[in-house]
Amino acid sequence: MCTPSFTCIIFSGDWEFHFRYSLYLFSSTSKHVYNGGDQFDLLKEVKLFTNNKAGAAGRTCWYITKKENISSGMEYINKWKVVVSSAHPGGQMNRDNQIAVLDNYSVFGRSRVALKIFDTEAEAQNFLKYAKSNFIRFAFLMTDESLTSLAKWVPDINNYKSDNGLIDFSKNINDEIYRLFEISDKERLYIDKVIAKKDE
């Protein structure tokens, strides 16, 4: 059985959408379950983050597969990827708790889409902090389920290096973002209240 999954890069506004690699798994022997810390051949294999079965019953799991099973998007394997659920039955209200950083030995299946891809772990972790801030989570709530309106509603600062001159990622990220976007105290209270209610 051939299961396509993984792809390329599409630009929408300032946001980069890195959709699935093209992966073809021809038999159950082409992949095996990865348990955190398992050793694998970094030159010939990659970690694969994909659903264990199709449909709503599928759950994301880690596997190990050979690099030769990846037919496109090879240039992104050695990058740090920040991914989110590509669709969520609970809508945008539940999507932001599914954001994660994938390391530079990983690929992902159709259950995920990469919001950004970075050369360094530090940039990926800074972007994760940014995306998990109250203001950005609030902005995510205004996007559609397919994320096609992401560039319209969610601001992207484009530079997530620690010395970018915009945000000090070592400080409280909410304070930094509210300052950067000149959010008033009244607006901040409203945003924080919406996010706190969501987190109940």
N, C-alpha and C positions, 0 to 999 in steps of 0.2 A: 504494500500500500504506500502511495506517495503522499506525503503531507506537506504542502507548501506552507511556509510560515514567515519568513523574515525579510529589507529594501534600500531605499535611497533617501535623498534629502529634498525637502520642499521648503521654500521660504515663504512666509506669510508675514508681511510687515517686518518687524524686527525679530520675530520669533522664528526659530528654525524647527521644523518638524522632521525628525529622523525616524522614518517609518521602517518597518520590519526588514530584517535581512531576508534573503531568499534561502530557505533551508529545505532540503528534501531528505526526509528520513525514510529510507526504503524498507526498513525492517526494525523490529524492536531491539535488534542487536546493534543498531547504529547509535544508540544512546543508552546510558545507564544512569541511575539515580546518583546525584551528588549529595553527600552529607558534608556539611561544613568542615573544612580541614582535610578532606580527602586529597591525596596526592594525585596529580595528573600531569601529562606531558605538555608543558606550556608551548612547545614548538609545534606539536601536532594536534592538540586538543583545545577545546574551549568549554567554559561553563555556559549552559543554555538555560535561560529562564523562560519557561513557557507552560501552558496549561497541560495537565496530565490527560485531559480528554476534551472533546469539543462540546460547545454549548454551555448553558448556565451551570451545569453540574461540574464543569471543569474547575480545577484549582491549580494555581501556579505552583510549580515545583522547579527545583534545580536538577539539571542533568549534566552529564559530560558527553560531548560528541566530538567527532573528528572534524578538524577545520575543513577537510575536503568535502564535508557535507554542506558547507556554506557556499552558495553559488553567487552571491552578490553582497556588497556592503563590507567586504573584507577590510577596507581602509579604516573602518570604525572599530574594529575589534580591539585595537590597542589604545583606544580612547576611554575616558571616564564618561559614563552615560547617566543622566538623571531621567528616570522613566516614570510614567504614570499609567494607570489603567486606560486602555484605549476606549473602553465603553464600560459603564457601570450601571447595573439595573436600578440602583438606588439614586441615580442622577448625580449632579454635581455636588450635592450636599455630602456625599460619601466618597467622592473621588480623591480628595486631598489627603486622606489617610492611607492611600495606596502609592504614594510617591516614594521613590527609593533611588539610591546611587548604586549603579552597577560598576564593578571594577574594570580594569583594562585587560581582562582575560575573559570577558563575558559577552554574550549575544542574547537577544531576547526574541520571543515569538509574537504572534499577532495579538496576544492579550495585552500587550504594552506598546506604548509609543514614547520615544525619547523627546523630551522637551528641549534639552540642550545636550551637547557633546563637548567635552573639554579635554585638553592635553594633560591636565594635572588633577590629582585628587583634591587639592586645596580649593581649586576653582569650583569643582563639582560640589563639594561640601558647602562652600559659600552660597552657591546657587540654591542648594537645598534649604539652607537657612532662610534665604530670601523668599523662596516659594512657600515656606511654611509660616511666614509672618502673617499676622492678622490682616493687614491691608491686602496682600496678594491673595490670600485665601478668600477674602471678601470679593476681590475682583474675579477670581475663578468662578464664584457663584453666579456671575452675570454671563458667563459663556454658555454656549449650547453644548449638548451632550457629546457631539462629535468633535468638539474643540476647534471648529472652523472659525469661530469668532474670537479666538484667544488673542490674536494680535490687536483686535479692536478694543478689548476691555482690560487686558492685563499688561501693564507697563514692563518693559524689558530694559535694564540699564546697560546691556551688551558687554559689560566688563565686570567679571566676578573675581578678579585678582584682588588680593588683600590690600594692595596699594593703589586702588583705582581712584582715590580722591573723592568718591561719592559717598560710600558707606564704609564705616569701620566695623567689619564683621566680628571684631572681638568685643564689641559693645552690645547692648540690648538691641536686637534686630528691629523690634517694633518701634522703639524710640528713633532709631536711625532712619527708618523708612518714612515714618510720619514727618520727621524733620525734612528729609529730602523732597518729599512731595508736598510740603507745606500744608499738611492736614491740620485743620483747626481742632481745638479741644472738643468742641461739640461734635464734629465729624468723627473724631477718634472714639469718643464715648459710644456713638451709634455703631461704628464698625466693631468695636470690642464687644458690645452687647450682642450683636448678631452672631459673632463667632463663639462667644461663651454659650449662647443658647444652642448653637449647633453642636457644641462639644458635650452637652449634658447627657 
